[in-house]
Amino acid sequence: MSFPIPLTFAERFRRWYAYERDSSAKALEMLRSVPVEARTSPQFTRAVGKMAHLVAARHMWLYRLGVVT
C-alpha cells in the first residue's frame, strides 16, 4: 500500500486559497441573485452581514501574513 506524499505548506496554502476564492465567488453570486426588491429583507441583511464578517476575517489573515497593510 502506498501513502500520498504530504503537501508542502505552500501547496496547502494554494489549495486553501483556491477553496476560499471559489467559496467567496459562490457567496457573492448568491447575493447578486436576490431580486432587488427582496434586498431590504432581514434575511438578506443578515446574509450581507455574514459576508462582511468573512471579508473582514480574510483581510485580518492577509494582514497577519504580511500581504496587506
Backbone as a printed PyTorch tensor [residue, N CA C, xyz], in Angstrom:
tensor([[[  0.8440,  -1.1660,   0.0000],
         [  0.0000,   0.0000,   0.0000],
         [  0.8960,   1.2380,   0.0000]],

        [[  0.5820,   2.1990,  -0.8710],
         [  1.3730,   3.4260,  -0.9050],
         [  0.5820,   4.5640,  -0.2660]],

        [[  1.2990,   5.4500,   0.3530],
         [  0.6850,   6.5980,   1.0030],
         [  0.9940,   7.8430,   0.1830]],

        [[  0.0440,   8.7810,   0.1230],
         [  0.2960,  10.0100,  -0.6430],
         [  1.4040,  10.8290,   0.0080]],

        [[  2.1380,  11.5340,  -0.8110],
         [  3.1880,  12.4130,  -0.3030],
         [  2.5110,  13.6220,   0.3310]],

        [[  2.9020,  13.9670,   1.5560],
         [  2.2780,  15.1190,   2.2060],
         [  2.5150,  16.3990,   1.4050]],

        [[  1.5150,  17.2710,   1.4400],
         [  1.6370,  18.5510,   0.7480],
         [  2.5690,  19.4740,   1.5250]],

        [[  3.2910,  20.2950,   0.7940],
         [  4.1060,  21.3090,   1.4560],
         [  3.1720,  22.4020,   1.9550]],

        [[  3.6990,  23.2760,   2.8130],
         [  2.8810,  24.3780,   3.3080],
         [  2.3870,  25.2370,   2.1570]],

        [[  3.2440,  25.5200,   1.1900],
         [  2.8550,  26.3430,   0.0440],
         [  1.7340,  25.6760,  -0.7500]],

        [[  1.8220,  24.3620,  -0.9230],
         [  0.7790,  23.6420,  -1.6580],
         [ -0.5490,  23.6590,  -0.8950]],

        [[ -0.4610,  23.4750,   0.4170],
         [ -1.6820,  23.5460,   1.2280],
         [ -2.2820,  24.9370,   1.1590]],

        [[ -1.4440,  25.9820,   1.2290],
         [ -1.9280,  27.3540,   1.1610],
         [ -2.5970,  27.6190,  -0.1800]],

        [[ -2.0000,  27.1530,  -1.2650],
         [ -2.6130,  27.3330,  -2.5890],
         [ -3.9770,  26.6460,  -2.6570]],

        [[ -4.0720,  25.4600,  -2.0860],
         [ -5.3490,  24.7370,  -2.0750],
         [ -6.3840,  25.4840,  -1.2370]],

        [[ -5.9850,  25.9750,  -0.0580],
         [ -6.9010,  26.7500,   0.7900],
         [ -7.3490,  28.0210,   0.0820]],

        [[ -6.4110,  28.6780,  -0.5800],
         [ -6.7240,  29.9220,  -1.2790],
         [ -7.7080,  29.6580,  -2.4220]],

        [[ -7.4990,  28.6000,  -3.1780],
         [ -8.4120,  28.2580,  -4.2760],
         [ -9.8050,  27.9540,  -3.7220]],

        [[ -9.8700,  27.2290,  -2.6210],
         [-11.1560,  26.9260,  -1.9900],
         [-11.8290,  28.2130,  -1.5220]],

        [[-11.0770,  29.0650,  -0.8690],
         [-11.6050,  30.3380,  -0.3720],
         [-12.1110,  31.2080,  -1.5230]],

        [[-11.3400,  31.2900,  -2.5720],
         [-11.7270,  32.0920,  -3.7380],
         [-13.0160,  31.5490,  -4.3540]],

        [[-13.1070,  30.2500,  -4.5090],
         [-14.3020,  29.6330,  -5.0770],
         [-15.5150,  29.8480,  -4.1760]],

        [[-15.3350,  29.6660,  -2.8720],
         [-16.4400,  29.8570,  -1.9330],
         [-16.9330,  31.2970,  -1.9290]],

        [[-16.0150,  32.2420,  -1.9680],
         [-16.3990,  33.6560,  -1.9790],
         [-17.1360,  34.0100,  -3.2560]],

        [[-16.6810,  33.5020,  -4.3740],
         [-17.3540,  33.7720,  -5.6460],
         [-18.7800,  33.2270,  -5.6280]],

        [[-18.9640,  32.0470,  -5.0730],
         [-20.3010,  31.4620,  -4.9860],
         [-21.1920,  32.2770,  -4.0540]],

        [[-20.6450,  32.7360,  -2.9290],
         [-21.4300,  33.5370,  -1.9820],
         [-21.8390,  34.8650,  -2.6130]],

        [[-20.9190,  35.5160,  -3.3150],
         [-21.2580,  36.7740,  -3.9800],
         [-22.3060,  36.5640,  -5.0660]],

        [[-22.1900,  35.4930,  -5.8180],
         [-23.1820,  35.1920,  -6.8520],
         [-24.5450,  34.9460,  -6.2210]],

        [[-24.5600,  34.2780,  -5.0890],
         [-25.8120,  34.0390,  -4.3820],
         [-26.4510,  35.3730,  -3.9780]],

        [[-25.6550,  36.2930,  -3.4290],
         [-26.1920,  37.5980,  -3.0340],
         [-26.6880,  38.3800,  -4.2420]],

        [[-25.9600,  38.3150,  -5.3510],
         [-26.3780,  39.0080,  -6.5720],
         [-27.6750,  38.4380,  -7.1490]],

        [[-27.9540,  37.1690,  -6.8750],
         [-29.1330,  36.5280,  -7.4520],
         [-30.4320,  36.9390,  -6.7610]],

        [[-30.3150,  37.5760,  -5.6010],
         [-31.5190,  38.0010,  -4.8810],
         [-32.1390,  39.1890,  -5.6190]],

        [[-33.4270,  39.1270,  -5.9160],
         [-34.0710,  40.2410,  -6.6080],
         [-33.9350,  41.5440,  -5.8160]],

        [[-33.8110,  42.6380,  -6.5220],
         [-33.5970,  43.9420,  -5.8860],
         [-34.6610,  44.2330,  -4.8330]],

        [[-35.9070,  43.9090,  -5.1330],
         [-36.9880,  44.2120,  -4.1830],
         [-36.9050,  43.3880,  -2.8980]],

        [[-36.1620,  42.2940,  -2.9020],
         [-36.0200,  41.4530,  -1.7090],
         [-34.7710,  41.8030,  -0.8960]],

        [[-33.9990,  42.7510,  -1.3630],
         [-32.7270,  43.0580,  -0.6960],
         [-32.8670,  43.9050,   0.5630]],

        [[-34.0690,  44.2740,   0.9090],
         [-34.2910,  45.0040,   2.1590],
         [-34.7880,  44.0750,   3.2630]],

        [[-34.9350,  42.7930,   2.9490],
         [-35.4390,  41.8300,   3.9330],
         [-34.4040,  41.5770,   5.0210]],

        [[-34.8630,  41.2080,   6.2160],
         [-33.9260,  40.8790,   7.3020],
         [-32.9860,  39.7260,   6.9320]],

        [[-33.4790,  38.7650,   6.1630],
         [-32.6520,  37.6190,   5.7810],
         [-31.4960,  38.0560,   4.8820]],

        [[-31.7760,  38.9380,   3.9390],
         [-30.7170,  39.4140,   3.0460],
         [-29.7120,  40.2630,   3.8250]],

        [[-30.2230,  41.1300,   4.6850],
         [-29.3380,  41.9650,   5.5060],
         [-28.4190,  41.0960,   6.3550]],

        [[-28.9650,  40.0300,   6.9070],
         [-28.1510,  39.1150,   7.7140],
         [-27.0910,  38.4250,   6.8620]],

        [[-27.4710,  37.9990,   5.6580],
         [-26.5180,  37.3390,   4.7540],
         [-25.3880,  38.2950,   4.3700]],

        [[-25.7290,  39.5540,   4.1060],
         [-24.6960,  40.5440,   3.7740],
         [-23.7760,  40.7600,   4.9760]],

        [[-24.3360,  40.7870,   6.1710],
         [-23.5190,  40.9360,   7.3800],
         [-22.5480,  39.7850,   7.5680]],

        [[-23.0040,  38.5780,   7.2860],
         [-22.1160,  37.4090,   7.3920],
         [-21.0080,  37.4650,   6.3480]],

        [[-21.3440,  37.9090,   5.1420],
         [-20.3300,  38.0390,   4.0930],
         [-19.3100,  39.1050,   4.4810]],

        [[-19.7820,  40.1980,   5.0510],
         [-18.8650,  41.2510,   5.5060],
         [-17.9220,  40.7220,   6.5830]],

        [[-18.4350,  39.8830,   7.4660],
         [-17.5970,  39.2770,   8.5010],
         [-16.5060,  38.4080,   7.8690]],

        [[-16.8730,  37.6270,   6.8620],
         [-15.8900,  36.7820,   6.1780],
         [-14.8120,  37.6190,   5.4880]],

        [[-15.2310,  38.7080,   4.8620],
         [-14.2650,  39.5940,   4.1890],
         [-13.3150,  40.2020,   5.2120]],

        [[-13.8540,  40.6510,   6.3450],
         [-13.0070,  41.2370,   7.3870],
         [-12.0270,  40.2020,   7.9510]],

        [[-12.5050,  38.9730,   8.1480],
         [-11.6280,  37.9120,   8.6600],
         [-10.5210,  37.5980,   7.6580]],

        [[-10.8620,  37.5510,   6.3870],
         [ -9.8540,  37.2970,   5.3470],
         [ -8.8100,  38.4170,   5.3360]],

        [[ -9.2750,  39.6440,   5.4400],
         [ -8.3520,  40.7800,   5.4620],
         [ -7.4030,  40.6810,   6.6560]],

        [[ -7.9320,  40.2870,   7.8130],
         [ -7.0940,  40.1580,   9.0090],
         [ -6.0280,  39.0830,   8.8000]],

        [[ -6.3910,  37.9530,   8.2070],
         [ -5.4070,  36.8980,   7.9540],
         [ -4.3600,  37.3450,   6.9430]],

        [[ -4.7820,  38.0590,   5.9170],
         [ -3.8150,  38.5610,   4.9440],
         [ -2.8790,  39.5760,   5.5960]],

        [[ -3.3990,  40.3710,   6.5110],
         [ -2.5480,  41.3160,   7.2600],
         [ -1.5320,  40.5520,   8.1000]],

        [[ -1.9870,  39.5140,   8.7870],
         [ -1.0890,  38.7040,   9.6230],
         [ -0.0090,  38.0220,   8.7940]],

        [[ -0.3530,  37.6800,   7.5510],
         [  0.6350,  37.0620,   6.6560],
         [  1.5490,  38.0760,   5.9780]],

        [[  1.2540,  39.3610,   6.1980],
         [  2.0870,  40.4180,   5.6170],
         [  1.7530,  40.7500,   4.1810]],

        [[  0.5600,  40.3260,   3.7210],
         [  0.1710,  40.5560,   2.3310],
         [ -0.4650,  41.9460,   2.1670]],

        [[ -1.2450,  42.3810,   3.1370],
         [ -1.8780,  43.7050,   3.1010],
         [ -1.4490,  44.4860,   4.3320]],

        [[ -1.5580,  45.7950,   4.2320],
         [ -1.1910,  46.6530,   5.3860],
         [ -2.3870,  47.3930,   5.8980]]])
